[in-house]
Amino acid sequence: MSIPLMGNKSPRDAELITEINQLRKEKNAVILAHYYQDGKIQDLADFVGDSLDLSRKAASTDADVIVFCGVRFMAEVAKILSPEKIVVLPDMAAGCSLEDSCPADEFAAFRAKYPDHISLTYINCSAAVKTHSDIIITSSNARHIIDQIPKDQPILLAPDQHLGGYLARETGRDMVLWPGSCIVHERFSEKELIKLKAEYPDAPIAAHPECPVHILNHADHVGSTSSILKFVLESDADTFIIATEPGIIHQMEKSSPEKTFIGAPGIDGKCSCNQCPYMALNTLEKIRDCLRDLTPRIEISEEERLAAKKPLDRMLEMSPPAAQNRPDKTGRAY
């Protein structure tokens, strides 16, 4: 595995990075970091990107160990796609409000009420919920997949009601939606966003479809994290307002340091409440420890893994040709 270097690190950070790099070699490990991770962790990783793309990249390597710096459902996907590899998560408490909003038993009962509906399930859910799903979707490929489903086929979409609502509006399809949501994207304030836009009238607003409709209504671009990154890097504008978890701004600033990126405001216009508390649980110390001890591990029974892999495979079959492997200006792919 490659061993990236980082700048602006404290002496303690440098010490931890040295230990991590040594352990990475000894364990033949690949380190993955989601865009929402702290910048120090992104700089340390072999790959930075969206959750599914990271798991696919890890599966293509000869690594024996995958360290997934993200949240639990992401590490589960990595294990589903790479059952022969050891998959560790720096902090097993790093969950997801969307996953928590959709317990598998409740989802199974909910789905049973709509036996004629095809179940499209956002990848932000547990492996157990995936086993009750027909097709997994991501914010990048959902529209493409929905367009392939016959118009007369009713759709059930879970667990994100805001993503579901956005897709229903975009496609004109009637959908039964599970009432889940992301705590990060629900905390943006429309009032404060309007005030910020008045201050920066020429700044395009880029928003993730997990945001409520009152935020999306103000957006110039709506898309996944990788789509938002692509949009701001290719746009001629020099200032942007970003309505998603602010960790993504680290990659924007690295790739386009001449541009200005402003995080969309929270309730009072000042709080850091739009930072994901689950993503923040991962630290350099915990990465060192999980590499050293190879724990906590993601464990999935083979029966559950195969059942969860089936809707993932259907998603991959129906997805558009992968444009997400285009390298960015840092040489990573997104």
VEXVO-249499 format. One record per residue (C-alpha): residue in three letters; residue number from 0; x, y, z. Coordinates in steps of 0.05 Angstrom, whole numbers, plus 5000, padded with zeros to 4 digits. Layout:
BEGIN
{resn ALA, resi NUM, xx X, yy Y, zz Z}
...
END
This chain:
BEGIN
{resn MET, resi 0, xx 5000, yy 5000, zz 5000}
{resn SER, resi 1, xx 5022, yy 5072, zz 4988}
{resn ILE, resi 2, xx 5040, yy 5114, zz 5048}
{resn PRO, resi 3, xx 5018, yy 5186, zz 5037}
{resn LEU, resi 4, xx 5050, yy 5242, zz 5075}
{resn MET, resi 5, xx 5013, yy 5298, zz 5110}
{resn GLY, resi 6, xx 5030, yy 5370, zz 5127}
{resn ASN, resi 7, xx 5010, yy 5415, zz 5185}
{resn LYS, resi 8, xx 5016, yy 5360, zz 5236}
{resn SER, resi 9, xx 5033, yy 5366, zz 5309}
{resn PRO, resi 10, xx 5091, yy 5326, zz 5339}
{resn ARG, resi 11, xx 5040, yy 5278, zz 5369}
{resn ASP, resi 12, xx 5006, yy 5270, zz 5302}
{resn ALA, resi 13, xx 5073, yy 5256, zz 5269}
{resn GLU, resi 14, xx 5089, yy 5203, zz 5320}
{resn LEU, resi 15, xx 5022, yy 5169, zz 5309}
{resn ILE, resi 16, xx 5028, yy 5172, zz 5234}
{resn THR, resi 17, xx 5097, yy 5139, zz 5238}
{resn GLU, resi 18, xx 5067, yy 5083, zz 5279}
{resn ILE, resi 19, xx 5007, yy 5076, zz 5232}
{resn ASN, resi 20, xx 5052, yy 5073, zz 5170}
{resn GLN, resi 21, xx 5095, yy 5019, zz 5202}
{resn LEU, resi 22, xx 5034, yy 4978, zz 5221}
{resn ARG, resi 23, xx 5004, yy 4989, zz 5152}
{resn LYS, resi 24, xx 5065, yy 4955, zz 5122}
{resn GLU, resi 25, xx 5068, yy 4899, zz 5173}
{resn LYS, resi 26, xx 4994, yy 4882, zz 5167}
{resn ASN, resi 27, xx 4990, yy 4893, zz 5091}
{resn ALA, resi 28, xx 4932, yy 4940, zz 5104}
{resn VAL, resi 29, xx 4895, yy 4991, zz 5062}
{resn ILE, resi 30, xx 4866, yy 5052, zz 5096}
{resn LEU, resi 31, xx 4802, yy 5082, zz 5070}
{resn ALA, resi 32, xx 4774, yy 5150, zz 5089}
{resn HIS, resi 33, xx 4706, yy 5178, zz 5073}
{resn TYR, resi 34, xx 4701, yy 5250, zz 5051}
{resn TYR, resi 35, xx 4669, yy 5267, zz 5118}
{resn GLN, resi 36, xx 4730, yy 5247, zz 5158}
{resn ASP, resi 37, xx 4777, yy 5296, zz 5191}
{resn GLY, resi 38, xx 4828, yy 5324, zz 5143}
{resn LYS, resi 39, xx 4886, yy 5291, zz 5179}
{resn ILE, resi 40, xx 4854, yy 5223, zz 5167}
{resn GLN, resi 41, xx 4838, yy 5239, zz 5095}
{resn ASP, resi 42, xx 4911, yy 5257, zz 5083}
{resn LEU, resi 43, xx 4934, yy 5192, zz 5115}
{resn ALA, resi 44, xx 4889, yy 5147, zz 5074}
{resn ASP, resi 45, xx 4906, yy 5106, zz 5013}
{resn PHE, resi 46, xx 4838, yy 5123, zz 4983}
{resn VAL, resi 47, xx 4789, yy 5180, zz 4998}
{resn GLY, resi 48, xx 4719, yy 5179, zz 4970}
{resn ASP, resi 49, xx 4646, yy 5158, zz 4975}
{resn SER, resi 50, xx 4630, yy 5096, zz 5015}
{resn LEU, resi 51, xx 4615, yy 5046, zz 4959}
{resn ASP, resi 52, xx 4672, yy 5069, zz 4915}
{resn LEU, resi 53, xx 4720, yy 5060, zz 4973}
{resn SER, resi 54, xx 4696, yy 4988, zz 4985}
{resn ARG, resi 55, xx 4704, yy 4971, zz 4912}
{resn LYS, resi 56, xx 4774, yy 5000, zz 4910}
{resn ALA, resi 57, xx 4794, yy 4961, zz 4972}
{resn ALA, resi 58, xx 4766, yy 4897, zz 4941}
{resn SER, resi 59, xx 4811, yy 4907, zz 4881}
{resn THR, resi 60, xx 4875, yy 4910, zz 4923}
{resn ASP, resi 61, xx 4917, yy 4853, zz 4950}
{resn ALA, resi 62, xx 4911, yy 4880, zz 5021}
{resn ASP, resi 63, xx 4898, yy 4831, zz 5077}
{resn VAL, resi 64, xx 4867, yy 4884, zz 5122}
{resn ILE, resi 65, xx 4818, yy 4941, zz 5108}
{resn VAL, resi 66, xx 4816, yy 4998, zz 5157}
{resn PHE, resi 67, xx 4752, yy 5036, zz 5142}
{resn CYS, resi 68, xx 4753, yy 5107, zz 5169}
{resn GLY, resi 69, xx 4679, yy 5121, zz 5163}
{resn VAL, resi 70, xx 4618, yy 5092, zz 5197}
{resn ARG, resi 71, xx 4594, yy 5021, zz 5211}
{resn PHE, resi 72, xx 4549, yy 5009, zz 5150}
{resn MET, resi 73, xx 4607, yy 5029, zz 5104}
{resn ALA, resi 74, xx 4654, yy 4979, zz 5137}
{resn GLU, resi 75, xx 4599, yy 4926, zz 5130}
{resn VAL, resi 76, xx 4596, yy 4938, zz 5055}
{resn ALA, resi 77, xx 4671, yy 4930, zz 5051}
{resn LYS, resi 78, xx 4665, yy 4863, zz 5087}
{resn ILE, resi 79, xx 4607, yy 4841, zz 5041}
{resn LEU, resi 80, xx 4650, yy 4855, zz 4980}
{resn SER, resi 81, xx 4715, yy 4828, zz 5011}
{resn PRO, resi 82, xx 4697, yy 4770, zz 5056}
{resn GLU, resi 83, xx 4767, yy 4742, zz 5055}
{resn LYS, resi 84, xx 4797, yy 4806, zz 5083}
{resn ILE, resi 85, xx 4798, yy 4829, zz 5155}
{resn VAL, resi 86, xx 4757, yy 4893, zz 5161}
{resn VAL, resi 87, xx 4766, yy 4938, zz 5221}
{resn LEU, resi 88, xx 4731, yy 5002, zz 5242}
{resn PRO, resi 89, xx 4770, yy 5048, zz 5287}
{resn ASP, resi 90, xx 4709, yy 5059, zz 5332}
{resn MET, resi 91, xx 4651, yy 5010, zz 5330}
{resn ALA, resi 92, xx 4607, yy 5064, zz 5360}
{resn ALA, resi 93, xx 4613, yy 5102, zz 5294}
{resn GLY, resi 94, xx 4542, yy 5090, zz 5271}
{resn CYS, resi 95, xx 4495, yy 5130, zz 5227}
{resn SER, resi 96, xx 4429, yy 5164, zz 5243}
{resn LEU, resi 97, xx 4399, yy 5137, zz 5179}
{resn GLU, resi 98, xx 4419, yy 5066, zz 5198}
{resn ASP, resi 99, xx 4393, yy 5076, zz 5269}
{resn SER, resi 100, xx 4327, yy 5102, zz 5242}
{resn CYS, resi 101, xx 4313, yy 5037, zz 5206}
{resn PRO, resi 102, xx 4318, yy 4974, zz 5250}
{resn ALA, resi 103, xx 4317, yy 4911, zz 5208}
{resn ASP, resi 104, xx 4257, yy 4879, zz 5242}
{resn GLU, resi 105, xx 4215, yy 4942, zz 5235}
{resn PHE, resi 106, xx 4236, yy 4950, zz 5163}
{resn ALA, resi 107, xx 4217, yy 4878, zz 5148}
{resn ALA, resi 108, xx 4148, yy 4889, zz 5178}
{resn PHE, resi 109, xx 4140, yy 4954, zz 5140}
{resn ARG, resi 110, xx 4159, yy 4922, zz 5074}
{resn ALA, resi 111, xx 4110, yy 4865, zz 5086}
{resn LYS, resi 112, xx 4054, yy 4916, zz 5082}
{resn TYR, resi 113, xx 4073, yy 4931, zz 5010}
{resn PRO, resi 114, xx 4085, yy 4863, zz 4977}
{resn ASP, resi 115, xx 4076, yy 4891, zz 4907}
{resn HIS, resi 116, xx 4129, yy 4945, zz 4916}
{resn ILE, resi 117, xx 4201, yy 4939, zz 4895}
{resn SER, resi 118, xx 4246, yy 4957, zz 4952}
{resn LEU, resi 119, xx 4301, yy 5008, zz 4936}
{resn THR, resi 120, xx 4344, yy 5017, zz 4996}
{resn TYR, resi 121, xx 4396, yy 5071, zz 5006}
{resn ILE, resi 122, xx 4464, yy 5043, zz 5021}
{resn ASN, resi 123, xx 4463, yy 5080, zz 5088}
{resn CYS, resi 124, xx 4432, yy 5022, zz 5124}
{resn SER, resi 125, xx 4454, yy 4959, zz 5161}
{resn ALA, resi 126, xx 4472, yy 4894, zz 5128}
{resn ALA, resi 127, xx 4410, yy 4864, zz 5160}
{resn VAL, resi 128, xx 4365, yy 4915, zz 5125}
{resn LYS, resi 129, xx 4400, yy 4902, zz 5059}
{resn THR, resi 130, xx 4379, yy 4829, zz 5064}
{resn HIS, resi 131, xx 4306, yy 4852, zz 5060}
{resn SER, resi 132, xx 4319, yy 4896, zz 4999}
{resn ASP, resi 133, xx 4313, yy 4886, zz 4924}
{resn ILE, resi 134, xx 4363, yy 4938, zz 4900}
{resn ILE, resi 135, xx 4412, yy 4981, zz 4938}
{resn ILE, resi 136, xx 4421, yy 5052, zz 4913}
{resn THR, resi 137, xx 4469, yy 5109, zz 4926}
{resn SER, resi 138, xx 4457, yy 5183, zz 4917}
{resn SER, resi 139, xx 4501, yy 5178, zz 4855}
{resn ASN, resi 140, xx 4464, yy 5123, zz 4818}
{resn ALA, resi 141, xx 4393, yy 5125, zz 4846}
{resn ARG, resi 142, xx 4363, yy 5166, zz 4788}
{resn HIS, resi 143, xx 4395, yy 5121, zz 4736}
{resn ILE, resi 144, xx 4368, yy 5058, zz 4770}
{resn ILE, resi 145, xx 4298, yy 5086, zz 4780}
{resn ASP, resi 146, xx 4294, yy 5104, zz 4706}
{resn GLN, resi 147, xx 4303, yy 5030, zz 4690}
{resn ILE, resi 148, xx 4244, yy 5008, zz 4732}
{resn PRO, resi 149, xx 4178, yy 5002, zz 4695}
{resn LYS, resi 150, xx 4132, yy 5061, zz 4705}
{resn ASP, resi 151, xx 4076, yy 5016, zz 4732}
{resn GLN, resi 152, xx 4121, yy 4984, zz 4784}
{resn PRO, resi 153, xx 4108, yy 5015, zz 4853}
{resn ILE, resi 154, xx 4169, yy 5034, zz 4893}
{resn LEU, resi 155, xx 4186, yy 5032, zz 4967}
{resn LEU, resi 156, xx 4247, yy 5073, zz 4985}
{resn ALA, resi 157, xx 4283, yy 5072, zz 5052}
{resn PRO, resi 158, xx 4311, yy 5097, zz 5097}
{resn ASP, resi 159, xx 4321, yy 5170, zz 5077}
{resn GLN, resi 160, xx 4256, yy 5208, zz 5067}
{resn HIS, resi 161, xx 4291, yy 5270, zz 5040}
{resn LEU, resi 162, xx 4330, yy 5232, zz 4987}
{resn GLY, resi 163, xx 4266, yy 5194, zz 4971}
{resn GLY, resi 164, xx 4227, yy 5259, zz 4965}
{resn TYR, resi 165, xx 4279, yy 5289, zz 4920}
{resn LEU, resi 166, xx 4280, yy 5228, zz 4875}
{resn ALA, resi 167, xx 4204, yy 5227, zz 4872}
{resn ARG, resi 168, xx 4203, yy 5299, zz 4849}
{resn GLU, resi 169, xx 4258, yy 5288, zz 4799}
{resn THR, resi 170, xx 4228, yy 5225, zz 4768}
{resn GLY, resi 171, xx 4154, yy 5239, zz 4777}
{resn ARG, resi 172, xx 4146, yy 5171, zz 4810}
{resn ASP, resi 173, xx 4101, yy 5157, zz 4868}
{resn MET, resi 174, xx 4140, yy 5125, zz 4925}
{resn VAL, resi 175, xx 4126, yy 5099, zz 4994}
{resn LEU, resi 176, xx 4180, yy 5128, zz 5038}
{resn TRP, resi 177, xx 4209, yy 5104, zz 5103}
{resn PRO, resi 178, xx 4210, yy 5164, zz 5151}
{resn GLY, resi 179, xx 4285, yy 5166, zz 5165}
{resn SER, resi 180, xx 4334, yy 5224, zz 5159}
{resn CYS, resi 181, xx 4406, yy 5245, zz 5169}
{resn ILE, resi 182, xx 4417, yy 5288, zz 5231}
{resn VAL, resi 183, xx 4473, yy 5326, zz 5196}
{resn HIS, resi 184, xx 4433, yy 5347, zz 5135}
{resn GLU, resi 185, xx 4371, yy 5364, zz 5176}
{resn ARG, resi 186, xx 4409, yy 5416, zz 5217}
{resn PHE, resi 187, xx 4419, yy 5467, zz 5161}
{resn SER, resi 188, xx 4379, yy 5530, zz 5171}
{resn GLU, resi 189, xx 4340, yy 5559, zz 5112}
{resn LYS, resi 190, xx 4337, yy 5627, zz 5145}
{resn GLU, resi 191, xx 4412, yy 5629, zz 5157}
{resn LEU, resi 192, xx 4426, yy 5602, zz 5087}
{resn ILE, resi 193, xx 4385, yy 5658, zz 5056}
{resn LYS, resi 194, xx 4425, yy 5709, zz 5097}
{resn LEU, resi 195, xx 4490, yy 5677, zz 5075}
{resn LYS, resi 196, xx 4469, yy 5678, zz 5002}
{resn ALA, resi 197, xx 4452, yy 5752, zz 5008}
{resn GLU, resi 198, xx 4523, yy 5763, zz 5032}
{resn TYR, resi 199, xx 4552, yy 5722, zz 4975}
{resn PRO, resi 200, xx 4502, yy 5731, zz 4918}
{resn ASP, resi 201, xx 4547, yy 5702, zz 4865}
{resn ALA, resi 202, xx 4565, yy 5639, zz 4905}
{resn PRO, resi 203, xx 4530, yy 5576, zz 4878}
{resn ILE, resi 204, xx 4499, yy 5531, zz 4931}
{resn ALA, resi 205, xx 4516, yy 5457, zz 4926}
{resn ALA, resi 206, xx 4473, yy 5410, zz 4968}
{resn HIS, resi 207, xx 4468, yy 5336, zz 4983}
{resn PRO, resi 208, xx 4399, yy 5305, zz 4969}
{resn GLU, resi 209, xx 4396, yy 5282, zz 5041}
{resn CYS, resi 210, xx 4379, yy 5355, zz 5057}
{resn PRO, resi 211, xx 4305, yy 5374, zz 5068}
{resn VAL, resi 212, xx 4269, yy 5404, zz 5009}
{resn HIS, resi 213, xx 4271, yy 5475, zz 5038}
{resn ILE, resi 214, xx 4347, yy 5472, zz 5032}
{resn LEU, resi 215, xx 4347, yy 5438, zz 4964}
{resn ASN, resi 216, xx 4301, yy 5492, zz 4937}
{resn HIS, resi 217, xx 4358, yy 5542, zz 4942}
{resn ALA, resi 218, xx 4411, yy 5496, zz 4912}
{resn ASP, resi 219, xx 4445, yy 5508, zz 4845}
{resn HIS, resi 220, xx 4471, yy 5437, zz 4845}
{resn VAL, resi 221, xx 4444, yy 5376, zz 4881}
{resn GLY, resi 222, xx 4485, yy 5312, zz 4883}
{resn SER, resi 223, xx 4527, yy 5262, zz 4921}
{resn THR, resi 224, xx 4591, yy 5282, zz 4955}
{resn SER, resi 225, xx 4632, yy 5262, zz 4895}
{resn SER, resi 226, xx 4584, yy 5300, zz 4849}
{resn ILE, resi 227, xx 4589, yy 5362, zz 4892}
{resn LEU, resi 228, xx 4665, yy 5358, zz 4891}
{resn LYS, resi 229, xx 4664, yy 5351, zz 4815}
{resn PHE, resi 230, xx 4616, yy 5410, zz 4809}
{resn VAL, resi 231, xx 4658, yy 5459, zz 4849}
{resn LEU, resi 232, xx 4724, yy 5438, zz 4817}
{resn GLU, resi 233, xx 4697, yy 5447, zz 4746}
{resn SER, resi 234, xx 4656, yy 5510, zz 4759}
{resn ASP, resi 235, xx 4683, yy 5579, zz 4739}
{resn ALA, resi 236, xx 4656, yy 5609, zz 4804}
{resn ASP, resi 237, xx 4707, yy 5627, zz 4857}
{resn THR, resi 238, xx 4663, yy 5621, zz 4920}
{resn PHE, resi 239, xx 4615, yy 5565, zz 4939}
{resn ILE, resi 240, xx 4566, yy 5550, zz 4995}
{resn ILE, resi 241, xx 4569, yy 5476, zz 5012}
{resn ALA, resi 242, xx 4507, yy 5443, zz 5043}
{resn THR, resi 243, xx 4534, yy 5376, zz 5066}
{resn GLU, resi 244, xx 4581, yy 5352, zz 5121}
{resn PRO, resi 245, xx 4640, yy 5400, zz 5121}
{resn GLY, resi 246, xx 4693, yy 5347, zz 5118}
{resn ILE, resi 247, xx 4686, yy 5348, zz 5042}
{resn ILE, resi 248, xx 4714, yy 5419, zz 5041}
{resn HIS, resi 249, xx 4783, yy 5392, zz 5058}
{resn GLN, resi 250, xx 4788, yy 5359, zz 4989}
{resn MET, resi 251, xx 4760, yy 5421, zz 4955}
{resn GLU, resi 252, xx 4812, yy 5466, zz 4987}
{resn LYS, resi 253, xx 4868, yy 5417, zz 4969}
{resn SER, resi 254, xx 4846, yy 5412, zz 4896}
{resn SER, resi 255, xx 4826, yy 5485, zz 4885}
{resn PRO, resi 256, xx 4863, yy 5527, zz 4937}
{resn GLU, resi 257, xx 4847, yy 5590, zz 4897}
{resn LYS, resi 258, xx 4773, yy 5582, zz 4910}
{resn THR, resi 259, xx 4733, yy 5596, zz 4974}
{resn PHE, resi 260, xx 4686, yy 5545, zz 5004}
{resn ILE, resi 261, xx 4636, yy 5564, zz 5058}
{resn GLY, resi 262, xx 4598, yy 5512, zz 5098}
{resn ALA, resi 263, xx 4522, yy 5523, zz 5098}
{resn PRO, resi 264, xx 4501, yy 5550, zz 5166}
{resn GLY, resi 265, xx 4467, yy 5514, zz 5222}
{resn ILE, resi 266, xx 4410, yy 5538, zz 5266}
{resn ASP, resi 267, xx 4443, yy 5600, zz 5294}
{resn GLY, resi 268, xx 4491, yy 5611, zz 5236}
{resn LYS, resi 269, xx 4551, yy 5596, zz 5279}
{resn CYS, resi 270, xx 4546, yy 5526, zz 5308}
{resn SER, resi 271, xx 4587, yy 5467, zz 5285}
{resn CYS, resi 272, xx 4525, yy 5423, zz 5290}
{resn ASN, resi 273, xx 4531, yy 5402, zz 5218}
{resn GLN, resi 274, xx 4593, yy 5360, zz 5232}
{resn CYS, resi 275, xx 4575, yy 5286, zz 5236}
{resn PRO, resi 276, xx 4586, yy 5264, zz 5308}
{resn TYR, resi 277, xx 4595, yy 5192, zz 5286}
{resn MET, resi 278, xx 4649, yy 5207, zz 5235}
{resn ALA, resi 279, xx 4685, yy 5248, zz 5288}
{resn LEU, resi 280, xx 4694, yy 5186, zz 5332}
{resn ASN, resi 281, xx 4751, yy 5161, zz 5288}
{resn THR, resi 282, xx 4819, yy 5189, zz 5308}
{resn LEU, resi 283, xx 4892, yy 5177, zz 5292}
{resn GLU, resi 284, xx 4900, yy 5141, zz 5359}
{resn LYS, resi 285, xx 4842, yy 5094, zz 5344}
{resn ILE, resi 286, xx 4869, yy 5080, zz 5274}
{resn ARG, resi 287, xx 4936, yy 5061, zz 5305}
{resn ASP, resi 288, xx 4902, yy 5017, zz 5356}
{resn CYS, resi 289, xx 4856, yy 4980, zz 5308}
{resn LEU, resi 290, xx 4915, yy 4966, zz 5261}
{resn ARG, resi 291, xx 4957, yy 4941, zz 5319}
{resn ASP, resi 292, xx 4903, yy 4897, zz 5350}
{resn LEU, resi 293, xx 4861, yy 4883, zz 5287}
{resn THR, resi 294, xx 4800, yy 4899, zz 5327}
{resn PRO, resi 295, xx 4743, yy 4919, zz 5329}
{resn ARG, resi 296, xx 4727, yy 4875, zz 5269}
{resn ILE, resi 297, xx 4667, yy 4873, zz 5225}
{resn GLU, resi 298, xx 4637, yy 4803, zz 5227}
{resn ILE, resi 299, xx 4579, yy 4781, zz 5183}
{resn SER, resi 300, xx 4554, yy 4710, zz 5177}
{resn GLU, resi 301, xx 4561, yy 4681, zz 5107}
{resn GLU, resi 302, xx 4485, yy 4673, zz 5102}
{resn GLU, resi 303, xx 4473, yy 4746, zz 5117}
{resn ARG, resi 304, xx 4531, yy 4768, zz 5073}
{resn LEU, resi 305, xx 4505, yy 4732, zz 5012}
{resn ALA, resi 306, xx 4434, yy 4757, zz 5025}
{resn ALA, resi 307, xx 4460, yy 4829, zz 5031}
{resn LYS, resi 308, xx 4505, yy 4822, zz 4971}
{resn LYS, resi 309, xx 4448, yy 4803, zz 4925}
{resn PRO, resi 310, xx 4416, yy 4873, zz 4923}
{resn LEU, resi 311, xx 4485, yy 4904, zz 4920}
{resn ASP, resi 312, xx 4500, yy 4862, zz 4858}
{resn ARG, resi 313, xx 4435, yy 4884, zz 4827}
{resn MET, resi 314, xx 4454, yy 4956, zz 4839}
{resn LEU, resi 315, xx 4522, yy 4946, zz 4806}
{resn GLU, resi 316, xx 4489, yy 4913, zz 4746}
{resn MET, resi 317, xx 4441, yy 4972, zz 4737}
{resn SER, resi 318, xx 4491, yy 5028, zz 4752}
{resn PRO, resi 319, xx 4519, yy 5073, zz 4697}
{resn PRO, resi 320, xx 4590, yy 5060, zz 4673}
{resn ALA, resi 321, xx 4636, yy 5080, zz 4729}
{resn ALA, resi 322, xx 4657, yy 5152, zz 4719}
{resn GLN, resi 323, xx 4675, yy 5155, zz 4792}
{resn ASN, resi 324, xx 4744, yy 5125, zz 4782}
{resn ARG, resi 325, xx 4770, yy 5188, zz 4748}
{resn PRO, resi 326, xx 4830, yy 5212, zz 4788}
{resn ASP, resi 327, xx 4825, yy 5281, zz 4819}
{resn LYS, resi 328, xx 4881, yy 5332, zz 4822}
{resn THR, resi 329, xx 4914, yy 5297, zz 4881}
{resn GLY, resi 330, xx 4918, yy 5231, zz 4843}
{resn ARG, resi 331, xx 4863, yy 5198, zz 4884}
{resn ALA, resi 332, xx 4798, yy 5175, zz 4853}
{resn TYR, resi 333, xx 4728, yy 5196, zz 4870}
END
